[in-house]
Amino acid sequence: MKILSLNMGLIFEKQILITEEHIDGNNHVNNVQYVKWVEGIAGEHWDSVKDKLGFPNDIWMLLDHHIQYKKQVYLNDLITIKTYPKPPEGIRQPRKVEFYCNDQLVVDSLTLWVFINKETQKIQRLDEDWLNKL
């Protein structure tokens, strides 16, 4: 995987050039690859802000994942992946991940996460305004 750029803040973004490793027997990006990217970019985003937010050791656990495939992506296409947290829903934290190719939305994902205190292994509720600190 080639990572071409990275932006930080509330919206986290990177670009990936599609290579043979991403392609399946139907000659397009394998659906399982998108699922890996959804989880991976959420972790990368968290890693980029967790120290600033004062949670260097705590983690997120994925509860629910919805993904919608809108258009195929092929070898040598350049995709842009954007992710951002949405306002919390109680202890659940929604996160959007969007995939673009040629400025068109090709895959759309919504995930729900819970925040885990690594020391106690228990769910930890974040302040409702925690996103304002990003």
Beta strands, then each sheet from edge to edge (+ up, - down):
strand 1: 2-7
strand 2: 12-17
strand 3: 59-69
strand 4: 78-85
strand 5: 92-101
strand 6: 104-117
strand 7: 122-123
sheet 1: 1+ 2- 4+ 5- 6+ 3-
sheet 2: 1+ 2- 4+ 5- 6+ 7-
end
